[in-house]
Amino acid sequence: MKSRFAPSPTGYLHIGGARTALFAWLWAKKNQGTFVLRIEDTDRERSTQQSVDAILDGMKWLGLEYDEGPYYQTDRFDRYKAVIQQLLDKDKAYYCECSTERLQALRDELMAKGEKAKYDGHCQHKNLTSGVVRFRNPTDGNVVFSDLVKGEISVHNKELDDLIIARSDGTPTYNLTVVVDDHDMEIDAVIRGDDHINNTPRQINLYQALGWNLPEFAHLPMILGSDGARLSKRHGAVSVMAYRDAGFLPEALLNYLVRLGWSHGDQEVFSLSKMIELFDLKNVNKAPGSFNQDKLLWLNQEYIKTADTKHLTDQLAWHLNAQSVDVNNGTDISKVIDALRERSKTLVEMVNNMKMFYQDFDEFDEKLAKKQFKSSARPIITALLEKYTQLEDWSSEEIHHVVKQVCDEQDVGFGKVGQPFRLALSGTGNAGSIDVVAELVGKERTIARLNMALDYIAHRSN
């Protein structure tokens, strides 16, 4: 059993394409089958190597490994040419020399009458030998197929026109190449977006004209933005790799995408193995899915909380490098990850919170410093500094004990000690449990930062 993902390399791998790839991949895995990647690059003007690389990078990051491919349509022009000639020889296709002006005039005339704009077969019987090549579409009967998502679909052949299968320069068009490829590659299930559903009856007629068996078809509903409009850049990142850059885990994005049009009861979180076990195209919604960035963020945080530490370390490597954070200069990163995972929504946020453990800073958040480093904080920070300098067992338990001691000795509540200490440790005031943070920052850095806080207070007092 085979499925395929067949993107055009005219841009990045977008969210809709990634979901199509995921559903096709899941179908193949569920059926112990083969997943094929095919790059549909016949549009030479718009296809770029940069886009090909973006697709391959996106697939790799998502972990959607393909069993065959990538195949490139530009490597198969001889095959398409042979099939086009076969259709011409069998009088299933013909040359057409109609000008752009004539076709536009015909279109305008039909639309003015309220009729569907389609080609009128003007060149069908001229026996031309050059021009574009049109497929001779049947004029009688209906094209009926059972879509695995939409159900039974029926289209009368009178609604279809003689589509172009080769341009005047001989290059094949999408509707021809996709049929030839899916036949030659023995694709059993064509899973794609429902923006292709109008092409399907035309392609079915091509299959039948060539005497080929039909695959099954499944057309997935489109993804809409939260406002009900088609998903676009204004709804946030739509490129798969932009989500990588923003600090999302690939498995969190896959989990979100699988729920964006498919469901299994009320369950929200699925491992990849569970997706494969439960996935069925019959459970794909017919209605469009609505993309919700907040829900994706929630899901990402859930994955960060429970992910294997080594996996998080591997995923963090790109972000650490992007922000020039050297984790070799400080405490064990696995301990830092475990300290931060509960309060990090993204990997970018986690790296930002990591910096205090590996990088020194030379200034405090000015607004917070004016509030926390008042003269009344001087004796508190001095007491912390004195006790921590003498502390031999640098553990969170002993660090916490010192804070409690200072609270008792200074007769102040925890906030009066904890808040200025937190700011001294982090520089931003954004830190979790201060005893754990101080342990991971280390004794030397903690003492240096407390001294820096005292210097700030002294400077302000002068």
NUZA-762034 format. One record per residue (C-alpha): x, y, z; residue in one letter; residue number from 1. Coordinates in nm, 2 decimals. Layout:
NUZA-762034
PT       xx       yy       zz   aa     i
PT        X        Y        Z    A   NUM
...
This chain:
NUZA-762034
PT       xx       yy       zz   aa     i
PT     0.00     0.00     0.00    M     1
PT     0.14     0.34    -0.10    K     2
PT     0.06     0.70    -0.03    S     3
PT     0.25     1.01    -0.14    R     4
PT     0.32     1.37    -0.06    F     5
PT     0.38     1.58    -0.37    A     6
PT     0.45     1.94    -0.30    P     7
PT     0.55     2.21    -0.56    S     8
PT     0.88     2.38    -0.48    P     9
PT     0.75     2.73    -0.52    T    10
PT     0.78     2.84    -0.16    G    11
PT     0.84     2.70     0.19    Y    12
PT     0.67     2.39     0.34    L    13
PT     0.36     2.55     0.49    H    14
PT     0.13     2.43     0.76    I    15
PT    -0.14     2.30     0.52    G    16
PT     0.12     2.10     0.33    G    17
PT     0.27     1.96     0.65    A    18
PT    -0.07     1.84     0.76    R    19
PT    -0.13     1.67     0.42    T    20
PT     0.21     1.51     0.45    A    21
PT     0.13     1.39     0.80    L    22
PT    -0.20     1.24     0.70    F    23
PT    -0.05     1.06     0.40    A    24
PT     0.24     0.94     0.62    W    25
PT     0.00     0.81     0.89    L    26
PT    -0.21     0.63     0.63    W    27
PT     0.10     0.45     0.50    A    28
PT     0.23     0.36     0.84    K    29
PT    -0.12     0.24     0.95    K    30
PT    -0.13     0.01     0.65    N    31
PT     0.23    -0.11     0.69    Q    32
PT     0.28     0.06     0.35    G    33
PT     0.52     0.29     0.17    T    34
PT     0.53     0.67     0.19    F    35
PT     0.66     0.84    -0.12    V    36
PT     0.79     1.20    -0.15    L    37
PT     0.76     1.35    -0.50    R    38
PT     0.87     1.71    -0.59    I    39
PT     0.64     1.85    -0.86    E    40
PT     0.88     2.09    -1.02    D    41
PT     0.75     2.12    -1.37    T    42
PT     0.68     2.49    -1.32    D    43
PT     1.03     2.59    -1.41    R    44
PT     0.97     2.97    -1.37    E    45
PT     0.85     2.94    -1.01    R    46
PT     1.03     2.63    -0.88    S    47
PT     1.36     2.69    -0.70    T    48
PT     1.63     2.48    -0.53    Q    49
PT     1.58     2.70    -0.22    Q    50
PT     1.22     2.58    -0.20    S    51
PT     1.32     2.22    -0.25    V    52
PT     1.56     2.25     0.04    D    53
PT     1.29     2.41     0.25    A    54
PT     1.06     2.12     0.19    I    55
PT     1.33     1.86     0.26    L    56
PT     1.44     2.04     0.58    D    57
PT     1.08     2.07     0.70    G    58
PT     1.01     1.70     0.64    M    59
PT     1.33     1.61     0.82    K    60
PT     1.26     1.83     1.12    W    61
PT     0.91     1.69     1.15    L    62
PT     1.04     1.34     1.14    G    63
PT     0.82     1.24     0.84    L    64
PT     1.07     1.00     0.68    E    65
PT     0.99     0.89     0.33    Y    66
PT     1.05     0.53     0.21    D    67
PT     1.09     0.63    -0.16    E    68
PT     1.21     0.95    -0.31    G    69
PT     1.24     1.23    -0.34    P    70
PT     1.14     1.19    -0.70    Y    71
PT     1.15     1.50    -0.93    Y    72
PT     0.91     1.54    -1.22    Q    73
PT     1.17     1.73    -1.42    T    74
PT     1.36     1.39    -1.44    D    75
PT     1.05     1.23    -1.61    R    76
PT     0.98     1.45    -1.91    F    77
PT     1.05     1.17    -2.16    D    78
PT     0.79     0.96    -1.98    R    79
PT     0.52     1.24    -2.00    Y    80
PT     0.60     1.30    -2.36    K    81
PT     0.54     0.94    -2.44    A    82
PT     0.21     0.93    -2.27    V    83
PT     0.10     1.26    -2.44    I    84
PT     0.19     1.10    -2.78    Q    85
PT     0.00     0.79    -2.68    Q    86
PT    -0.31     1.00    -2.62    L    87
PT    -0.26     1.18    -2.95    L    88
PT    -0.22     0.85    -3.14    D    89
PT    -0.54     0.72    -2.99    K    90
PT    -0.73     1.04    -3.08    D    91
PT    -0.78     1.10    -2.70    K    92
PT    -0.60     1.43    -2.74    A    93
PT    -0.55     1.70    -3.00    Y    94
PT    -0.35     2.01    -3.08    Y    95
PT    -0.51     2.35    -3.03    C    96
PT    -0.40     2.68    -3.17    E    97
PT    -0.65     2.91    -3.01    C    98
PT    -0.50     3.25    -2.91    S    99
PT    -0.51     3.39    -2.56    T   100
PT    -0.74     3.67    -2.70    E   101
PT    -0.99     3.42    -2.84    R   102
PT    -1.00     3.22    -2.52    L   103
PT    -1.05     3.54    -2.31    Q   104
PT    -1.33     3.66    -2.54    A   105
PT    -1.50     3.32    -2.51    L   106
PT    -1.46     3.33    -2.13    R   107
PT    -1.62     3.68    -2.12    D   108
PT    -1.90     3.58    -2.35    E   109
PT    -1.99     3.27    -2.14    L   110
PT    -1.97     3.45    -1.81    M   111
PT    -2.19     3.73    -1.95    A   112
PT    -2.46     3.47    -2.02    K   113
PT    -2.42     3.33    -1.67    G   114
PT    -2.27     3.01    -1.80    E   115
PT    -1.96     2.83    -1.68    K   116
PT    -1.64     2.95    -1.85    A   117
PT    -1.49     2.65    -2.04    K   118
PT    -1.32     2.57    -2.37    Y   119
PT    -1.57     2.51    -2.66    D   120
PT    -1.37     2.25    -2.85    G   121
PT    -1.30     2.49    -3.14    H   122
PT    -0.99     2.30    -3.26    C   123
PT    -1.11     1.94    -3.20    Q   124
PT    -1.15     1.85    -3.56    H   125
PT    -0.88     2.06    -3.73    K   126
PT    -0.61     1.79    -3.73    N   127
PT    -0.35     2.04    -3.63    L   128
PT     0.01     1.94    -3.57    T   129
PT     0.13     2.21    -3.33    S   130
PT     0.01     2.43    -3.04    G   131
PT    -0.10     2.32    -2.70    V   132
PT    -0.23     1.97    -2.65    V   133
PT    -0.58     1.92    -2.51    R   134
PT    -0.73     1.61    -2.37    F   135
PT    -1.05     1.51    -2.54    R   136
PT    -1.28     1.49    -2.24    N   137
PT    -1.59     1.27    -2.27    P   138
PT    -1.91     1.47    -2.33    T   139
PT    -2.16     1.21    -2.20    D   140
PT    -2.22     1.06    -1.86    G   141
PT    -2.10     1.14    -1.51    N   142
PT    -1.77     1.10    -1.33    V   143
PT    -1.86     0.94    -1.00    V   144
PT    -1.60     0.86    -0.72    F   145
PT    -1.62     0.78    -0.36    S   146
PT    -1.39     1.02    -0.17    D   147
PT    -1.25     0.88     0.16    L   148
PT    -1.33     1.21     0.33    V   149
PT    -1.61     1.38     0.14    K   150
PT    -1.81     1.08     0.04    G   151
PT    -1.96     1.02    -0.30    E   152
PT    -1.90     1.29    -0.56    I   153
PT    -2.06     1.31    -0.90    S   154
PT    -1.98     1.55    -1.18    V   155
PT    -2.14     1.56    -1.52    H   156
PT    -1.89     1.55    -1.81    N   157
PT    -2.06     1.84    -1.97    K   158
PT    -1.93     2.06    -1.69    E   159
PT    -1.57     1.97    -1.78    L   160
PT    -1.38     2.10    -2.07    D   161
PT    -1.09     1.97    -2.28    D   162
PT    -0.80     2.05    -2.04    L   163
PT    -0.45     2.14    -2.16    I   164
PT    -0.21     1.85    -2.09    I   165
PT     0.09     2.00    -2.27    A   166
PT     0.20     2.36    -2.33    R   167
PT     0.30     2.48    -2.67    S   168
PT     0.67     2.43    -2.58    D   169
PT     0.59     2.06    -2.51    G   170
PT     0.62     2.08    -2.13    T   171
PT     0.34     1.88    -1.95    P   172
PT     0.09     2.03    -1.72    T   173
PT    -0.01     1.93    -1.36    Y   174
PT    -0.31     1.72    -1.44    N   175
PT    -0.12     1.50    -1.68    L   176
PT     0.20     1.46    -1.48    T   177
PT     0.01     1.38    -1.15    V   178
PT    -0.18     1.10    -1.32    V   179
PT     0.12     0.95    -1.49    V   180
PT     0.33     0.97    -1.16    D   181
PT     0.06     0.82    -0.94    D   182
PT     0.01     0.54    -1.18    H   183
PT     0.38     0.47    -1.24    D   184
PT     0.46     0.49    -0.87    M   185
PT     0.17     0.26    -0.79    E   186
PT     0.00     0.50    -0.55    I   187
PT    -0.30     0.35    -0.38    D   188
PT    -0.43     0.66    -0.19    A   189
PT    -0.41     1.01    -0.33    V   190
PT    -0.44     1.22    -0.01    I   191
PT    -0.43     1.60    -0.08    R   192
PT    -0.61     1.93     0.00    G   193
PT    -0.96     1.99    -0.12    D   194
PT    -0.84     2.27    -0.34    D   195
PT    -0.76     1.98    -0.58    H   196
PT    -1.11     1.84    -0.58    I   197
PT    -1.21     2.01    -0.90    N   198
PT    -0.91     1.85    -1.08    N   199
PT    -1.01     1.49    -0.97    T   200
PT    -1.29     1.43    -1.23    P   201
PT    -1.06     1.54    -1.51    R   202
PT    -0.78     1.32    -1.38    Q   203
PT    -1.02     1.02    -1.35    I   204
PT    -1.11     1.07    -1.72    N   205
PT    -0.74     1.06    -1.80    L   206
PT    -0.69     0.74    -1.61    Y   207
PT    -0.97     0.58    -1.79    Q   208
PT    -0.85     0.71    -2.13    A   209
PT    -0.52     0.54    -2.06    L   210
PT    -0.68     0.22    -1.94    G   211
PT    -0.52     0.26    -1.59    W   212
PT    -0.67     0.15    -1.25    N   213
PT    -0.78     0.43    -1.03    L   214
PT    -0.63     0.50    -0.69    P   215
PT    -0.85     0.60    -0.40    E   216
PT    -0.89     0.97    -0.33    F   217
PT    -0.91     1.16     0.00    A   218
PT    -0.95     1.54    -0.01    H   219
PT    -0.86     1.72     0.32    L   220
PT    -1.05     2.03     0.42    P   221
PT    -0.85     2.35     0.42    M   222
PT    -0.71     2.52     0.73    I   223
PT    -0.86     2.86     0.83    L   224
PT    -0.73     3.13     1.05    G   225
PT    -0.90     3.20     1.38    S   226
PT    -1.11     3.47     1.20    D   227
PT    -1.25     3.22     0.95    G   228
PT    -1.04     3.34     0.66    A   229
PT    -0.80     3.12     0.47    R   230
PT    -0.47     3.07     0.67    L   231
PT    -0.21     3.33     0.57    S   232
PT     0.09     3.51     0.70    K   233
PT    -0.12     3.76     0.89    R   234
PT    -0.24     3.48     1.12    H   235
PT     0.12     3.42     1.23    G   236
PT     0.39     3.19     1.11    A   237
PT     0.27     2.95     0.84    V   238
PT     0.61     2.80     0.74    S   239
PT     0.69     2.48     0.92    V   240
PT     1.05     2.59     0.98    M   241
PT     0.93     2.92     1.13    A   242
PT     0.77     2.71     1.40    Y   243
PT     1.11     2.54     1.46    R   244
PT     1.27     2.89     1.49    D   245
PT     1.00     3.00     1.73    A   246
PT     1.08     2.72     1.97    G   247
PT     0.81     2.46     1.90    F   248
PT     0.89     2.09     1.93    L   249
PT     0.82     1.89     1.61    P   250
PT     0.61     1.64     1.79    E   251
PT     0.39     1.91     1.94    A   252
PT     0.33     2.06     1.60    L   253
PT     0.25     1.72     1.45    L   254
PT     0.01     1.65     1.74    N   255
PT    -0.16     1.98     1.68    Y   256
PT    -0.18     1.92     1.31    L   257
PT    -0.34     1.58     1.34    V   258
PT    -0.61     1.73     1.56    R   259
PT    -0.67     2.00     1.30    L   260
PT    -0.92     1.80     1.10    G   261
PT    -0.91     1.46     1.27    W   262
PT    -1.03     1.34     1.61    S   263
PT    -1.05     1.04     1.84    H   264
PT    -1.30     1.13     2.10    G   265
PT    -1.20     1.41     2.32    D   266
PT    -0.83     1.31     2.34    Q   267
PT    -0.59     1.59     2.28    E   268
PT    -0.24     1.45     2.32    V   269
PT    -0.12     1.17     2.10    F   270
PT     0.22     1.01     2.07    S   271
PT     0.33     0.93     1.71    L   272
PT     0.28     0.56     1.77    S   273
PT    -0.07     0.63     1.90    K   274
PT    -0.15     0.84     1.60    M   275
PT    -0.05     0.56     1.37    I   276
PT    -0.26     0.31     1.57    E   277
PT    -0.58     0.52     1.58    L   278
PT    -0.56     0.71     1.25    F   279
PT    -0.84     0.65     1.00    D   280
PT    -0.93     0.88     0.71    L   281
PT    -1.30     0.81     0.79    K   282
PT    -1.26     1.02     1.10    N   283
PT    -1.13     1.33     0.91    V   284
PT    -1.37     1.61     0.94    N   285
PT    -1.54     1.74     0.63    K   286
PT    -1.55     2.10     0.75    A   287
PT    -1.23     2.32     0.75    P   288
PT    -1.01     2.33     1.06    G   289
PT    -0.95     2.65     1.25    S   290
PT    -0.58     2.73     1.34    F   291
PT    -0.55     2.84     1.70    N   292
PT    -0.20     2.96     1.80    Q   293
PT    -0.28     2.97     2.17    D   294
PT    -0.38     2.60     2.17    K   295
PT    -0.06     2.51     1.98    L   296
PT     0.14     2.70     2.25    L   297
PT    -0.04     2.51     2.53    W   298
PT     0.03     2.18     2.36    L   299
PT     0.39     2.27     2.31    N   300
PT     0.43     2.35     2.68    Q   301
PT     0.27     2.01     2.77    E   302
PT     0.53     1.84     2.55    Y   303
PT     0.82     2.04     2.70    I   304
PT     0.70     1.94     3.05    K   305
PT     0.71     1.56     2.98    T   306
PT     0.98     1.53     2.70    A   307
PT     1.28     1.32     2.76    D   308
PT     1.57     1.54     2.88    T   309
PT     1.81     1.41     2.61    K   310
PT     1.55     1.48     2.34    H   311
PT     1.50     1.84     2.47    L   312
PT     1.88     1.88     2.48    T   313
PT     1.90     1.78     2.12    D   314
PT     1.62     2.01     2.02    Q   315
PT     1.77     2.30     2.21    L   316
PT     2.10     2.27     2.03    A   317
PT     1.99     2.48     1.73    W   318
PT     1.84     2.75     1.96    H   319
PT     2.15     2.77     2.19    L   320
PT     2.37     2.81     1.88    N   321
PT     2.13     3.08     1.73    A   322
PT     2.16     3.28     2.06    Q   323
PT     2.53     3.21     2.11    S   324
PT     2.48     3.04     2.45    V   325
PT     2.77     2.81     2.55    D   326
PT     2.63     2.56     2.80    V   327
PT     2.98     2.42     2.86    N   328
PT     3.05     2.72     3.08    N   329
PT     2.83     2.63     3.38    G   330
PT     2.61     2.37     3.54    T   331
PT     2.49     2.04     3.38    D   332
PT     2.23     2.14     3.12    I   333
PT     2.00     1.85     3.21    S   334
PT     1.96     2.00     3.56    K   335
PT     1.88     2.34     3.41    V   336
PT     1.62     2.19     3.17    I   337
PT     1.45     2.01     3.45    D   338
PT     1.44     2.33     3.65    A   339
PT     1.29     2.53     3.36    L   340
PT     1.06     2.28     3.18    R   341
PT     0.75     2.35     3.39    E   342
PT     0.76     2.72     3.31    R   343
PT     0.87     2.73     2.95    S   344
PT     0.61     2.75     2.67    K   345
PT     0.87     2.74     2.39    T   346
PT     1.24     2.64     2.35    L   347
PT     1.32     3.00     2.28    V   348
PT     1.18     3.10     2.61    E   349
PT     1.37     2.82     2.78    M   350
PT     1.70     2.94     2.62    V   351
PT     1.63     3.30     2.73    N   352
PT     1.57     3.17     3.09    N   353
PT     1.89     2.96     3.06    M   354
PT     2.12     3.25     3.00    K   355
PT     2.15     3.34     3.36    M   356
PT     2.31     3.00     3.43    F   357
PT     2.58     3.04     3.16    Y   358
PT     2.63     3.40     3.09    Q   359
PT     2.71     3.69     3.32    D   360
PT     2.54     4.03     3.28    F   361
PT     2.65     4.38     3.36    D   362
PT     2.32     4.55     3.44    E   363
PT     1.98     4.49     3.60    F   364
PT     1.64     4.56     3.47    D   365
PT     1.62     4.92     3.55    E   366
PT     1.25     4.94     3.64    K   367
PT     1.27     4.64     3.87    L   368
PT     1.60     4.75     4.02    A   369
PT     1.46     5.09     4.13    K   370
PT     1.18     4.90     4.30    K   371
PT     1.38     4.61     4.46    Q   372
PT     1.72     4.77     4.52    F   373
PT     1.62     5.04     4.76    K   374
PT     1.84     5.13     5.05    S   375
PT     1.62     4.91     5.27    S   376
PT     1.75     4.61     5.07    A   377
PT     2.11     4.68     5.16    R   378
PT     2.12     4.49     5.50    P   379
PT     1.92     4.20     5.35    I   380
PT     2.16     4.16     5.06    I   381
PT     2.46     4.21     5.29    T   382
PT     2.34     3.93     5.52    A   383
PT     2.28     3.70     5.22    L   384
PT     2.63     3.77     5.09    L   385
PT     2.79     3.71     5.43    E   386
PT     2.61     3.38     5.49    K   387
PT     2.66     3.25     5.13    Y   388
PT     3.03     3.33     5.13    T   389
PT     3.07     3.10     5.44    Q   390
PT     2.83     2.83     5.31    L   391
PT     3.01     2.51     5.23    E   392
PT     2.72     2.29     5.13    D   393
PT     2.60     2.47     4.82    W   394
PT     2.26     2.29     4.78    S   395
PT     1.91     2.42     4.74    S   396
PT     1.81     2.31     5.08    E   397
PT     2.09     2.50     5.25    E   398
PT     2.04     2.80     5.03    I   399
PT     1.67     2.80     5.13    H   400
PT     1.77     2.77     5.49    H   401
PT     1.99     3.09     5.46    V   402
PT     1.70     3.28     5.31    V   403
PT     1.48     3.17     5.60    K   404
PT     1.75     3.27     5.85    Q   405
PT     1.77     3.62     5.70    V   406
PT     1.40     3.66     5.71    C   407
PT     1.40     3.57     6.08    D   408
PT     1.70     3.79     6.17    E   409
PT     1.57     4.09     5.97    Q   410
PT     1.22     4.03     6.09    D   411
PT     1.08     4.06     5.74    V   412
PT     0.86     3.85     5.52    G   413
PT     0.99     3.62     5.25    F   414
PT     0.91     3.86     4.97    G   415
PT     1.14     4.13     5.12    K   416
PT     1.43     3.88     5.08    V   417
PT     1.32     3.67     4.79    G   418
PT     1.24     3.95     4.54    Q   419
PT     1.57     4.14     4.56    P   420
PT     1.76     3.81     4.57    F   421
PT     1.57     3.69     4.26    R   422
PT     1.66     4.01     4.07    L   423
PT     2.02     3.98     4.18    A   424
PT     2.05     3.62     4.05    L   425
PT     1.88     3.68     3.72    S   426
PT     1.92     4.04     3.62    G   427
PT     1.56     4.04     3.49    T   428
PT     1.36     3.92     3.79    G   429
PT     1.24     3.63     3.57    N   430
PT     1.35     3.32     3.77    A   431
PT     1.18     3.02     3.93    G   432
PT     1.24     2.89     4.28    S   433
PT     1.54     3.10     4.40    I   434
PT     1.70     2.82     4.60    D   435
PT     1.71     2.59     4.30    V   436
PT     1.82     2.88     4.07    V   437
PT     2.10     2.98     4.31    A   438
PT     2.22     2.62     4.33    E   439
PT     2.24     2.60     3.95    L   440
PT     2.39     2.94     3.90    V   441
PT     2.66     2.83     4.14    G   442
PT     2.82     2.98     4.44    K   443
PT     3.08     3.20     4.27    E   444
PT     2.83     3.36     4.03    R   445
PT     2.57     3.41     4.31    T   446
PT     2.82     3.59     4.53    I   447
PT     2.94     3.80     4.24    A   448
PT     2.58     3.90     4.15    R   449
PT     2.50     3.99     4.51    L   450
PT     2.80     4.21     4.52    N   451
PT     2.69     4.37     4.20    M   452
PT     2.35     4.44     4.36    A   453
PT     2.52     4.61     4.66    L   454
PT     2.72     4.82     4.42    D   455
PT     2.40     4.93     4.24    Y   456
PT     2.25     5.03     4.58    I   457
PT     2.56     5.22     4.68    A   458
PT     2.57     5.40     4.34    H   459
PT     2.21     5.50     4.38    R   460
PT     2.27     5.63     4.73    S   461
PT     2.55     5.86     4.63    N   462
